[in-house]
Amino acid sequence: MAKERIGLGKLGSKLLSNLSAEKKEVFTIKDAEAASKIKGIRLWKLLHSLTKNKWIKKIERGKYLILPLESGLHAG
């Protein structure tokens, strides 16, 4: 059974909104730092949580893909 997406939270929502406003479907850690104003372990934990909850997908070291809402339960 596929894992259901859960809430984004304030930081996750801000990050994804800012990246979307910049038309970035694929983003790097540096992009995420600039979009969220978060660095280090705090940013890593946010990215890890977004990956675990199927909002983003890690495509290679330091590079992520924002999963579209249409992917729903079948994400990642």
N, CA, C and O atoms as a Maestro MAE file, in Angstrom:
{
 s_m_m2io_version
 :::
 2.0.0
}

f_m_ct {
 s_m_title
 :::
 protein
 m_atom[304] {
  # First column is atom index #
  i_m_mmod_type
  r_m_x_coord
  r_m_y_coord
  r_m_z_coord
  i_m_residue_number
  s_m_chain_name
  s_m_pdb_residue_name
  s_m_pdb_atom_name
  i_m_atomic_number
  :::
  1 25 0.842 -1.182 0.000 1 A "MET " " N  " 7
  2 3 0.000 0.000 0.000 1 A "MET " " CA " 6
  3 2 0.884 1.241 0.000 1 A "MET " " C  " 6
  4 15 1.831 1.315 0.783 1 A "MET " " O  " 8
  5 25 0.602 2.204 -0.847 2 A "ALA " " N  " 7
  6 3 1.402 3.418 -0.961 2 A "ALA " " CA " 6
  7 2 1.209 4.294 0.261 2 A "ALA " " C  " 6
  8 15 0.128 4.352 0.847 2 A "ALA " " O  " 8
  9 25 2.283 4.973 0.630 3 A "LYS " " N  " 7
  10 3 2.213 5.884 1.759 3 A "LYS " " CA " 6
  11 2 1.506 7.168 1.337 3 A "LYS " " C  " 6
  12 15 1.804 7.743 0.290 3 A "LYS " " O  " 8
  13 25 0.579 7.599 2.158 4 A "GLU " " N  " 7
  14 3 -0.174 8.816 1.876 4 A "GLU " " CA " 6
  15 2 0.668 10.041 2.224 4 A "GLU " " C  " 6
  16 15 1.431 10.025 3.190 4 A "GLU " " O  " 8
  17 25 0.524 11.095 1.435 5 A "ARG " " N  " 7
  18 3 1.197 12.354 1.753 5 A "ARG " " CA " 6
  19 2 0.576 12.951 3.001 5 A "ARG " " C  " 6
  20 15 -0.636 12.884 3.206 5 A "ARG " " O  " 8
  21 25 1.427 13.536 3.830 6 A "ILE " " N  " 7
  22 3 0.898 14.249 4.988 6 A "ILE " " CA " 6
  23 2 1.248 15.718 4.830 6 A "ILE " " C  " 6
  24 15 1.950 16.094 3.891 6 A "ILE " " O  " 8
  25 25 0.770 16.538 5.731 7 A "GLY " " N  " 7
  26 3 0.932 17.985 5.657 7 A "GLY " " CA " 6
  27 2 2.355 18.455 5.440 7 A "GLY " " C  " 6
  28 15 3.325 17.798 5.820 7 A "GLY " " O  " 8
  29 25 2.440 19.598 4.824 8 A "LEU " " N  " 7
  30 3 3.737 20.191 4.524 8 A "LEU " " CA " 6
  31 2 4.362 20.903 5.716 8 A "LEU " " C  " 6
  32 15 5.577 20.847 5.905 8 A "LEU " " O  " 8
  33 25 3.563 21.554 6.498 9 A "GLY " " N  " 7
  34 3 4.092 22.399 7.555 9 A "GLY " " CA " 6
  35 2 4.479 23.758 6.980 9 A "GLY " " C  " 6
  36 15 4.559 23.937 5.765 9 A "GLY " " O  " 8
  37 25 4.711 24.689 7.863 10 A "LYS " " N  " 7
  38 3 4.987 26.072 7.461 10 A "LYS " " CA " 6
  39 2 6.279 26.194 6.640 10 A "LYS " " C  " 6
  40 15 6.291 26.852 5.600 10 A "LYS " " O  " 8
  41 25 7.358 25.565 7.103 11 A "LEU " " N  " 7
  42 3 8.647 25.682 6.402 11 A "LEU " " CA " 6
  43 2 8.624 24.980 5.049 11 A "LEU " " C  " 6
  44 15 9.133 25.506 4.059 11 A "LEU " " O  " 8
  45 25 8.036 23.797 5.012 12 A "GLY " " N  " 7
  46 3 7.943 23.053 3.759 12 A "GLY " " CA " 6
  47 2 7.096 23.791 2.742 12 A "GLY " " C  " 6
  48 15 7.438 23.857 1.561 12 A "GLY " " O  " 8
  49 25 5.997 24.340 3.205 13 A "SER " " N  " 7
  50 3 5.113 25.099 2.327 13 A "SER " " CA " 6
  51 2 5.825 26.326 1.765 13 A "SER " " C  " 6
  52 15 5.717 26.619 0.574 13 A "SER " " O  " 8
  53 25 6.544 27.032 2.612 14 A "LYS " " N  " 7
  54 3 7.291 28.228 2.179 14 A "LYS " " CA " 6
  55 2 8.342 27.844 1.140 14 A "LYS " " C  " 6
  56 15 8.475 28.507 0.111 14 A "LYS " " O  " 8
  57 25 9.082 26.782 1.411 15 A "LEU " " N  " 7
  58 3 10.129 26.349 0.495 15 A "LEU " " CA " 6
  59 2 9.550 25.983 -0.865 15 A "LEU " " C  " 6
  60 15 10.017 26.484 -1.888 15 A "LEU " " O  " 8
  61 25 8.543 25.118 -0.892 16 A "LEU " " N  " 7
  62 3 7.975 24.679 -2.165 16 A "LEU " " CA " 6
  63 2 7.274 25.817 -2.903 16 A "LEU " " C  " 6
  64 15 7.327 25.879 -4.132 16 A "LEU " " O  " 8
  65 25 6.627 26.706 -2.179 17 A "SER " " N  " 7
  66 3 5.983 27.871 -2.810 17 A "SER " " CA " 6
  67 2 7.018 28.774 -3.462 17 A "SER " " C  " 6
  68 15 6.837 29.223 -4.594 17 A "SER " " O  " 8
  69 25 8.102 29.036 -2.745 18 A "ASN " " N  " 7
  70 3 9.151 29.906 -3.290 18 A "ASN " " CA " 6
  71 2 9.835 29.269 -4.506 18 A "ASN " " C  " 6
  72 15 10.110 29.957 -5.489 18 A "ASN " " O  " 8
  73 25 10.107 27.977 -4.447 19 A "LEU " " N  " 7
  74 3 10.725 27.292 -5.585 19 A "LEU " " CA " 6
  75 2 9.776 27.266 -6.783 19 A "LEU " " C  " 6
  76 15 10.203 27.452 -7.922 19 A "LEU " " O  " 8
  77 25 8.496 27.038 -6.523 20 A "SER " " N  " 7
  78 3 7.505 27.032 -7.604 20 A "SER " " CA " 6
  79 2 7.387 28.413 -8.242 20 A "SER " " C  " 6
  80 15 7.253 28.522 -9.461 20 A "SER " " O  " 8
  81 25 7.434 29.455 -7.438 21 A "ALA " " N  " 7
  82 3 7.361 30.820 -7.957 21 A "ALA " " CA " 6
  83 2 8.546 31.116 -8.879 21 A "ALA " " C  " 6
  84 15 8.441 31.920 -9.806 21 A "ALA " " O  " 8
  85 25 9.670 30.456 -8.612 22 A "GLU " " N  " 7
  86 3 10.871 30.609 -9.452 22 A "GLU " " CA " 6
  87 2 10.869 29.624 -10.622 22 A "GLU " " C  " 6
  88 15 11.846 29.550 -11.367 22 A "GLU " " O  " 8
  89 25 9.775 28.863 -10.790 23 A "LYS " " N  " 7
  90 3 9.619 27.879 -11.872 23 A "LYS " " CA " 6
  91 2 10.674 26.769 -11.800 23 A "LYS " " C  " 6
  92 15 11.147 26.284 -12.827 23 A "LYS " " O  " 8
  93 25 11.033 26.378 -10.582 24 A "LYS " " N  " 7
  94 3 12.031 25.320 -10.396 24 A "LYS " " CA " 6
  95 2 11.335 24.019 -10.019 24 A "LYS " " C  " 6
  96 15 10.836 23.871 -8.903 24 A "LYS " " O  " 8
  97 25 11.307 23.083 -10.953 25 A "GLU " " N  " 7
  98 3 10.796 21.744 -10.652 25 A "GLU " " CA " 6
  99 2 11.919 20.886 -10.081 25 A "GLU " " C  " 6
  100 15 11.692 20.044 -9.212 25 A "GLU " " O  " 8
  101 25 13.128 21.109 -10.579 26 A "VAL " " N  " 7
  102 3 14.327 20.455 -10.065 26 A "VAL " " CA " 6
  103 2 15.139 21.535 -9.365 26 A "VAL " " C  " 6
  104 15 15.337 22.624 -9.903 26 A "VAL " " O  " 8
  105 25 15.606 21.223 -8.162 27 A "PHE " " N  " 7
  106 3 16.358 22.225 -7.411 27 A "PHE " " CA " 6
  107 2 17.522 21.592 -6.659 27 A "PHE " " C  " 6
  108 15 17.536 20.391 -6.388 27 A "PHE " " O  " 8
  109 25 18.497 22.433 -6.332 28 A "THR " " N  " 7
  110 3 19.670 21.997 -5.580 28 A "THR " " CA " 6
  111 2 19.546 22.452 -4.129 28 A "THR " " C  " 6
  112 15 18.637 23.201 -3.772 28 A "THR " " O  " 8
  113 25 20.462 21.992 -3.317 29 A "ILE " " N  " 7
  114 3 20.491 22.422 -1.913 29 A "ILE " " CA " 6
  115 2 20.704 23.936 -1.849 29 A "ILE " " C  " 6
  116 15 20.096 24.606 -1.015 29 A "ILE " " O  " 8
  117 25 21.558 24.480 -2.716 30 A "LYS " " N  " 7
  118 3 21.765 25.932 -2.731 30 A "LYS " " CA " 6
  119 2 20.482 26.676 -3.082 30 A "LYS " " C  " 6
  120 15 20.191 27.725 -2.506 30 A "LYS " " O  " 8
  121 25 19.709 26.132 -4.031 31 A "ASP " " N  " 7
  122 3 18.409 26.720 -4.360 31 A "ASP " " CA " 6
  123 2 17.496 26.709 -3.131 31 A "ASP " " C  " 6
  124 15 16.821 27.697 -2.839 31 A "ASP " " O  " 8
  125 25 17.485 25.585 -2.418 32 A "ALA " " N  " 7
  126 3 16.640 25.440 -1.233 32 A "ALA " " CA " 6
  127 2 17.064 26.414 -0.135 32 A "ALA " " C  " 6
  128 15 16.217 26.990 0.548 32 A "ALA " " O  " 8
  129 25 18.372 26.596 0.035 33 A "GLU " " N  " 7
  130 3 18.867 27.560 1.030 33 A "GLU " " CA " 6
  131 2 18.375 28.959 0.697 33 A "GLU " " C  " 6
  132 15 17.894 29.680 1.571 33 A "GLU " " O  " 8
  133 25 18.497 29.340 -0.568 34 A "ALA " " N  " 7
  134 3 18.081 30.677 -0.992 34 A "ALA " " CA " 6
  135 2 16.570 30.862 -0.848 34 A "ALA " " C  " 6
  136 15 16.111 31.934 -0.455 34 A "ALA " " O  " 8
  137 25 15.806 29.835 -1.162 35 A "ALA " " N  " 7
  138 3 14.344 29.934 -1.137 35 A "ALA " " CA " 6
  139 2 13.771 29.899 0.277 35 A "ALA " " C  " 6
  140 15 12.695 30.442 0.526 35 A "ALA " " O  " 8
  141 25 14.486 29.262 1.201 36 A "SER " " N  " 7
  142 3 13.950 29.076 2.553 36 A "SER " " CA " 6
  143 2 14.668 29.901 3.616 36 A "SER " " C  " 6
  144 15 14.138 30.098 4.710 36 A "SER " " O  " 8
  145 25 15.860 30.381 3.306 37 A "LYS " " N  " 7
  146 3 16.704 31.085 4.283 37 A "LYS " " CA " 6
  147 2 17.099 30.173 5.450 37 A "LYS " " C  " 6
  148 15 17.335 30.639 6.565 37 A "LYS " " O  " 8
  149 25 17.167 28.861 5.172 38 A "ILE " " N  " 7
  150 3 17.556 27.860 6.165 38 A "ILE " " CA " 6
  151 2 18.822 27.183 5.663 38 A "ILE " " C  " 6
  152 15 18.985 26.974 4.461 38 A "ILE " " O  " 8
  153 25 19.724 26.838 6.591 39 A "LYS " " N  " 7
  154 3 20.966 26.151 6.213 39 A "LYS " " CA " 6
  155 2 21.250 24.992 7.159 39 A "LYS " " C  " 6
  156 15 20.603 24.825 8.192 39 A "LYS " " O  " 8
  157 25 22.229 24.209 6.771 40 A "GLY " " N  " 7
  158 3 22.755 23.164 7.637 40 A "GLY " " CA " 6
  159 2 21.773 22.051 7.965 40 A "GLY " " C  " 6
  160 15 20.949 21.656 7.140 40 A "GLY " " O  " 8
  161 25 21.884 21.557 9.195 41 A "ILE " " N  " 7
  162 3 21.103 20.395 9.630 41 A "ILE " " CA " 6
  163 2 19.606 20.677 9.583 41 A "ILE " " C  " 6
  164 15 18.816 19.775 9.305 41 A "ILE " " O  " 8
  165 25 19.217 21.894 9.846 42 A "ARG " " N  " 7
  166 3 17.790 22.245 9.812 42 A "ARG " " CA " 6
  167 2 17.228 22.071 8.392 42 A "ARG " " C  " 6
  168 15 16.127 21.549 8.216 42 A "ARG " " O  " 8
  169 25 17.987 22.511 7.389 43 A "LEU " " N  " 7
  170 3 17.571 22.343 6.001 43 A "LEU " " CA " 6
  171 2 17.575 20.863 5.631 43 A "LEU " " C  " 6
  172 15 16.645 20.386 4.981 43 A "LEU " " O  " 8
  173 25 18.606 20.137 6.036 44 A "TRP " " N  " 7
  174 3 18.678 18.704 5.754 44 A "TRP " " CA " 6
  175 2 17.450 17.990 6.315 44 A "TRP " " C  " 6
  176 15 16.854 17.155 5.633 44 A "TRP " " O  " 8
  177 25 17.066 18.310 7.550 45 A "LYS " " N  " 7
  178 3 15.898 17.676 8.166 45 A "LYS " " CA " 6
  179 2 14.626 18.014 7.393 45 A "LYS " " C  " 6
  180 15 13.764 17.152 7.219 45 A "LYS " " O  " 8
  181 25 14.498 19.254 6.930 46 A "LEU " " N  " 7
  182 3 13.329 19.650 6.155 46 A "LEU " " CA " 6
  183 2 13.272 18.869 4.847 46 A "LEU " " C  " 6
  184 15 12.220 18.338 4.490 46 A "LEU " " O  " 8
  185 25 14.388 18.795 4.130 47 A "LEU " " N  " 7
  186 3 14.430 18.058 2.861 47 A "LEU " " CA " 6
  187 2 14.159 16.573 3.084 47 A "LEU " " C  " 6
  188 15 13.460 15.940 2.292 47 A "LEU " " O  " 8
  189 25 14.706 16.028 4.146 48 A "HIS " " N  " 7
  190 3 14.475 14.615 4.482 48 A "HIS " " CA " 6
  191 2 12.980 14.368 4.736 48 A "HIS " " C  " 6
  192 15 12.414 13.389 4.250 48 A "HIS " " O  " 8
  193 25 12.360 15.253 5.491 49 A "SER " " N  " 7
  194 3 10.939 15.118 5.793 49 A "SER " " CA " 6
  195 2 10.097 15.235 4.525 49 A "SER " " C  " 6
  196 15 9.160 14.459 4.334 49 A "SER " " O  " 8
  197 25 10.416 16.189 3.665 50 A "LEU " " N  " 7
  198 3 9.671 16.356 2.414 50 A "LEU " " CA " 6
  199 2 9.840 15.139 1.504 50 A "LEU " " C  " 6
  200 15 8.906 14.751 0.802 50 A "LEU " " O  " 8
  201 25 11.025 14.542 1.518 51 A "THR " " N  " 7
  202 3 11.277 13.339 0.726 51 A "THR " " CA " 6
  203 2 10.485 12.159 1.298 51 A "THR " " C  " 6
  204 15 9.817 11.434 0.560 51 A "THR " " O  " 8
  205 25 10.566 11.978 2.600 52 A "LYS " " N  " 7
  206 3 9.869 10.876 3.273 52 A "LYS " " CA " 6
  207 2 8.365 10.959 3.055 52 A "LYS " " C  " 6
  208 15 7.700 9.934 2.908 52 A "LYS " " O  " 8
  209 25 7.828 12.172 3.032 53 A "ASN " " N  " 7
  210 3 6.381 12.364 2.897 53 A "ASN " " CA " 6
  211 2 5.938 12.584 1.453 53 A "ASN " " C  " 6
  212 15 4.815 13.018 1.195 53 A "ASN " " O  " 8
  213 25 6.835 12.279 0.518 54 A "LYS " " N  " 7
  214 3 6.515 12.244 -0.918 54 A "LYS " " CA " 6
  215 2 6.171 13.598 -1.542 54 A "LYS " " C  " 6
  216 15 5.405 13.656 -2.504 54 A "LYS " " O  " 8
  217 25 6.723 14.677 -1.009 55 A "TRP " " N  " 7
  218 3 6.538 15.989 -1.635 55 A "TRP " " CA " 6
  219 2 7.652 16.268 -2.633 55 A "TRP " " C  " 6
  220 15 7.449 16.968 -3.625 55 A "TRP " " O  " 8
  221 25 8.836 15.712 -2.364 56 A "ILE " " N  " 7
  222 3 9.973 15.843 -3.270 56 A "ILE " " CA " 6
  223 2 10.628 14.470 -3.413 56 A "ILE " " C  " 6
  224 15 10.385 13.566 -2.613 56 A "ILE " " O  " 8
  225 25 11.454 14.331 -4.436 57 A "LYS " " N  " 7
  226 3 12.190 13.085 -4.648 57 A "LYS " " CA " 6
  227 2 13.651 13.437 -4.885 57 A "LYS " " C  " 6
  228 15 13.958 14.322 -5.684 57 A "LYS " " O  " 8
  229 25 14.549 12.749 -4.195 58 A "LYS " " N  " 7
  230 3 15.981 12.948 -4.394 58 A "LYS " " CA " 6
  231 2 16.363 12.259 -5.698 58 A "LYS " " C  " 6
  232 15 16.146 11.057 -5.851 58 A "LYS " " O  " 8
  233 25 16.935 13.016 -6.645 59 A "ILE " " N  " 7
  234 3 17.291 12.417 -7.927 59 A "ILE " " CA " 6
  235 2 18.790 12.165 -8.049 59 A "ILE " " C  " 6
  236 15 19.224 11.350 -8.863 59 A "ILE " " O  " 8
  237 25 19.563 12.854 -7.250 60 A "GLU " " N  " 7
  238 3 20.996 12.581 -7.093 60 A "GLU " " CA " 6
  239 2 21.470 13.382 -5.897 60 A "GLU " " C  " 6
  240 15 20.713 14.175 -5.337 60 A "GLU " " O  " 8
  241 25 22.697 13.183 -5.509 61 A "ARG " " N  " 7
  242 3 23.201 13.879 -4.324 61 A "ARG " " CA " 6
  243 2 23.070 15.396 -4.498 61 A "ARG " " C  " 6
  244 15 23.637 15.985 -5.419 61 A "ARG " " O  " 8
  245 25 22.311 16.007 -3.591 62 A "GLY " " N  " 7
  246 3 22.160 17.457 -3.602 62 A "GLY " " CA " 6
  247 2 21.176 18.000 -4.619 62 A "GLY " " C  " 6
  248 15 21.096 19.213 -4.808 62 A "GLY " " O  " 8
  249 25 20.418 17.120 -5.285 63 A "LYS " " N  " 7
  250 3 19.455 17.561 -6.303 63 A "LYS " " CA " 6
  251 2 18.135 16.844 -6.083 63 A "LYS " " C  " 6
  252 15 18.089 15.631 -5.879 63 A "LYS " " O  " 8
  253 25 17.050 17.635 -6.131 64 A "TYR " " N  " 7
  254 3 15.713 17.126 -5.831 64 A "TYR " " CA " 6
  255 2 14.715 17.539 -6.902 64 A "TYR " " C  " 6
  256 15 14.911 18.525 -7.612 64 A "TYR " " O  " 8
  257 25 13.636 16.761 -7.004 65 A "LEU " " N  " 7
  258 3 12.538 17.019 -7.914 65 A "LEU " " CA " 6
  259 2 11.280 17.258 -7.083 65 A "LEU " " C  " 6
  260 15 10.966 16.466 -6.195 65 A "LEU " " O  " 8
  261 25 10.556 18.347 -7.365 66 A "ILE " " N  " 7
  262 3 9.274 18.572 -6.707 66 A "ILE " " CA " 6
  263 2 8.255 17.665 -7.383 66 A "ILE " " C  " 6
  264 15 8.061 17.742 -8.596 66 A "ILE " " O  " 8
  265 25 7.605 16.806 -6.603 67 A "LEU " " N  " 7
  266 3 6.612 15.887 -7.153 67 A "LEU " " CA " 6
  267 2 5.306 16.632 -7.347 67 A "LEU " " C  " 6
  268 15 4.845 17.320 -6.436 67 A "LEU " " O  " 8
  269 25 4.703 16.507 -8.519 68 A "PRO " " N  " 7
  270 3 3.442 17.220 -8.779 68 A "PRO " " CA " 6
  271 2 2.304 16.685 -7.906 68 A "PRO " " C  " 6
  272 15 2.305 15.518 -7.516 68 A "PRO " " O  " 8
  273 25 1.351 17.539 -7.612 69 A "LEU " " N  " 7
  274 3 0.200 17.124 -6.807 69 A "LEU " " CA " 6
  275 2 -0.549 15.981 -7.469 69 A "LEU " " C  " 6
  276 15 -1.124 15.134 -6.785 69 A "LEU " " O  " 8
  277 25 -0.546 15.952 -8.796 70 A "GLU " " N  " 7
  278 3 -1.249 14.900 -9.533 70 A "GLU " " CA " 6
  279 2 -0.713 13.506 -9.235 70 A "GLU " " C  " 6
  280 15 -1.416 12.519 -9.455 70 A "GLU " " O  " 8
  281 25 0.528 13.403 -8.736 71 A "SER " " N  " 7
  282 3 1.116 12.094 -8.472 71 A "SER " " CA " 6
  283 2 0.466 11.420 -7.287 71 A "SER " " C  " 6
  284 15 0.523 10.196 -7.170 71 A "SER " " O  " 8
  285 25 -0.157 12.190 -6.397 72 A "GLY " " N  " 7
  286 3 -0.949 11.658 -5.291 72 A "GLY " " CA " 6
  287 2 -0.293 10.516 -4.546 72 A "GLY " " C  " 6
  288 15 0.871 10.607 -4.159 72 A "GLY " " O  " 8
  289 25 -1.039 9.435 -4.344 73 A "LEU " " N  " 7
  290 3 -0.557 8.287 -3.586 73 A "LEU " " CA " 6
  291 2 0.492 7.480 -4.317 73 A "LEU " " C  " 6
  292 15 1.181 6.663 -3.705 73 A "LEU " " O  " 8
  293 25 0.626 7.691 -5.610 74 A "HIS " " N  " 7
  294 3 1.574 6.888 -6.394 74 A "HIS " " CA " 6
  295 2 2.936 7.558 -6.516 74 A "HIS " " C  " 6
  296 15 3.760 7.125 -7.322 74 A "HIS " " O  " 8
  297 25 3.189 8.594 -5.742 75 A "ALA " " N  " 7
  298 3 4.446 9.350 -5.836 75 A "ALA " " CA " 6
  299 2 5.616 8.496 -5.396 75 A "ALA " " C  " 6
  300 15 5.515 7.652 -4.505 75 A "ALA " " O  " 8
  301 25 6.729 8.753 -6.059 76 A "GLY " " N  " 7
  302 3 8.022 8.329 -5.716 76 A "GLY " " CA " 6
  303 2 8.371 6.948 -5.507 76 A "GLY " " C  " 6
  304 15 9.526 6.641 -5.208 76 A "GLY " " O  " 8
  :::
 }
 m_bond[303] {
  # First column is bond index #
  i_m_from
  i_m_to
  i_m_order
  :::
  1 1 2 1
  2 2 3 1
  3 3 4 2
  4 3 5 1
  5 5 6 1
  6 6 7 1
  7 7 8 2
  8 7 9 1
  9 9 10 1
  10 10 11 1
  11 11 12 2
  12 11 13 1
  13 13 14 1
  14 14 15 1
  15 15 16 2
  16 15 17 1
  17 17 18 1
  18 18 19 1
  19 19 20 2
  20 19 21 1
  21 21 22 1
  22 22 23 1
  23 23 24 2
  24 23 25 1
  25 25 26 1
  26 26 27 1
  27 27 28 2
  28 27 29 1
  29 29 30 1
  30 30 31 1
  31 31 32 2
  32 31 33 1
  33 33 34 1
  34 34 35 1
  35 35 36 2
  36 35 37 1
  37 37 38 1
  38 38 39 1
  39 39 40 2
  40 39 41 1
  41 41 42 1
  42 42 43 1
  43 43 44 2
  44 43 45 1
  45 45 46 1
  46 46 47 1
  47 47 48 2
  48 47 49 1
  49 49 50 1
  50 50 51 1
  51 51 52 2
  52 51 53 1
  53 53 54 1
  54 54 55 1
  55 55 56 2
  56 55 57 1
  57 57 58 1
  58 58 59 1
  59 59 60 2
  60 59 61 1
  61 61 62 1
  62 62 63 1
  63 63 64 2
  64 63 65 1
  65 65 66 1
  66 66 67 1
  67 67 68 2
  68 67 69 1
  69 69 70 1
  70 70 71 1
  71 71 72 2
  72 71 73 1
  73 73 74 1
  74 74 75 1
  75 75 76 2
  76 75 77 1
  77 77 78 1
  78 78 79 1
  79 79 80 2
  80 79 81 1
  81 81 82 1
  82 82 83 1
  83 83 84 2
  84 83 85 1
  85 85 86 1
  86 86 87 1
  87 87 88 2
  88 87 89 1
  89 89 90 1
  90 90 91 1
  91 91 92 2
  92 91 93 1
  93 93 94 1
  94 94 95 1
  95 95 96 2
  96 95 97 1
  97 97 98 1
  98 98 99 1
  99 99 100 2
  100 99 101 1
  101 101 102 1
  102 102 103 1
  103 103 104 2
  104 103 105 1
  105 105 106 1
  106 106 107 1
  107 107 108 2
  108 107 109 1
  109 109 110 1
  110 110 111 1
  111 111 112 2
  112 111 113 1
  113 113 114 1
  114 114 115 1
  115 115 116 2
  116 115 117 1
  117 117 118 1
  118 118 119 1
  119 119 120 2
  120 119 121 1
  121 121 122 1
  122 122 123 1
  123 123 124 2
  124 123 125 1
  125 125 126 1
  126 126 127 1
  127 127 128 2
  128 127 129 1
  129 129 130 1
  130 130 131 1
  131 131 132 2
  132 131 133 1
  133 133 134 1
  134 134 135 1
  135 135 136 2
  136 135 137 1
  137 137 138 1
  138 138 139 1
  139 139 140 2
  140 139 141 1
  141 141 142 1
  142 142 143 1
  143 143 144 2
  144 143 145 1
  145 145 146 1
  146 146 147 1
  147 147 148 2
  148 147 149 1
  149 149 150 1
  150 150 151 1
  151 151 152 2
  152 151 153 1
  153 153 154 1
  154 154 155 1
  155 155 156 2
  156 155 157 1
  157 157 158 1
  158 158 159 1
  159 159 160 2
  160 159 161 1
  161 161 162 1
  162 162 163 1
  163 163 164 2
  164 163 165 1
  165 165 166 1
  166 166 167 1
  167 167 168 2
  168 167 169 1
  169 169 170 1
  170 170 171 1
  171 171 172 2
  172 171 173 1
  173 173 174 1
  174 174 175 1
  175 175 176 2
  176 175 177 1
  177 177 178 1
  178 178 179 1
  179 179 180 2
  180 179 181 1
  181 181 182 1
  182 182 183 1
  183 183 184 2
  184 183 185 1
  185 185 186 1
  186 186 187 1
  187 187 188 2
  188 187 189 1
  189 189 190 1
  190 190 191 1
  191 191 192 2
  192 191 193 1
  193 193 194 1
  194 194 195 1
  195 195 196 2
  196 195 197 1
  197 197 198 1
  198 198 199 1
  199 199 200 2
  200 199 201 1
  201 201 202 1
  202 202 203 1
  203 203 204 2
  204 203 205 1
  205 205 206 1
  206 206 207 1
  207 207 208 2
  208 207 209 1
  209 209 210 1
  210 210 211 1
  211 211 212 2
  212 211 213 1
  213 213 214 1
  214 214 215 1
  215 215 216 2
  216 215 217 1
  217 217 218 1
  218 218 219 1
  219 219 220 2
  220 219 221 1
  221 221 222 1
  222 222 223 1
  223 223 224 2
  224 223 225 1
  225 225 226 1
  226 226 227 1
  227 227 228 2
  228 227 229 1
  229 229 230 1
  230 230 231 1
  231 231 232 2
  232 231 233 1
  233 233 234 1
  234 234 235 1
  235 235 236 2
  236 235 237 1
  237 237 238 1
  238 238 239 1
  239 239 240 2
  240 239 241 1
  241 241 242 1
  242 242 243 1
  243 243 244 2
  244 243 245 1
  245 245 246 1
  246 246 247 1
  247 247 248 2
  248 247 249 1
  249 249 250 1
  250 250 251 1
  251 251 252 2
  252 251 253 1
  253 253 254 1
  254 254 255 1
  255 255 256 2
  256 255 257 1
  257 257 258 1
  258 258 259 1
  259 259 260 2
  260 259 261 1
  261 261 262 1
  262 262 263 1
  263 263 264 2
  264 263 265 1
  265 265 266 1
  266 266 267 1
  267 267 268 2
  268 267 269 1
  269 269 270 1
  270 270 271 1
  271 271 272 2
  272 271 273 1
  273 273 274 1
  274 274 275 1
  275 275 276 2
  276 275 277 1
  277 277 278 1
  278 278 279 1
  279 279 280 2
  280 279 281 1
  281 281 282 1
  282 282 283 1
  283 283 284 2
  284 283 285 1
  285 285 286 1
  286 286 287 1
  287 287 288 2
  288 287 289 1
  289 289 290 1
  290 290 291 1
  291 291 292 2
  292 291 293 1
  293 293 294 1
  294 294 295 1
  295 295 296 2
  296 295 297 1
  297 297 298 1
  298 298 299 1
  299 299 300 2
  300 299 301 1
  301 301 302 1
  302 302 303 1
  303 303 304 2
  :::
 }
}
